[in-house]
Amino acid sequence: MRIQLPYAGIVLLVGPSNSGKSTWLKQLIEDETIRPSEVVSSDDYRKLVGDVEHIDWKGHPPDEADTLYEAYQDISTEAFALMTSLIEARARLNKLTIIDATHLYASDRKTYIELARRLHQPIYALVLDVEQHTLLERDQQRDFPRGGRRVKQQVQVFNREKRSMKREGFDQVHVIANVDEVDLTRQMNNR
Ligand code: CTP
């Protein structure tokens, strides 16, 4: 599968936890297809604004876990607000920005579709469609597992929205089962 990224604009990665979004982007940075500054990741921004990337649930009773989750939600809200402002600035400067977050809900995607439209920039979705059993296996190997219940719930949302994503207003939507089969290039000038 051949995909050509636009010269400038917004590229949303879409996929549940463990679908390999960050791993793929790291690989694309290493082979110099994209620059590190072109990637904006929700995990990095949670760390920047709130000192955490993930919730470490281990050993917490349910009431403490609820408090942790609420704090994490507040951090996420601030993280996404900052990210959106950076993405908008980059779009105004005619830069390419690739956003690393799950983007499972239509409302999350709509924010960026509207932003791209308003600034006359293209917007693509690269959708990582990986089998649930692989997502769950990978989760167990992680330092901070997202938890089987959460991953399964994400898969349910993802499967429900997968087809309708094509009609949301993206200029291109690519559904990718295996990133190793993608030949990703980029447009080098602003045609
Ligand atoms: N992983 C893997 N094989 C792949 C891709 C990822 O084993 N082809 C593993 C990674 O090593 C990591 C986990 O799966 O331990 C999650 O990968 P990551 O790229 O971080 O997935 P994301 O989709 O970015 O997950 P999240 O949204 O939770 O950040």
Residues whose N, C-alpha, C, O or C-beta is under 5 A from the ligand:
A	BS01	CTP	P16 S17 N18 S19 G20 K21 S22 T23 W24 R138 R142
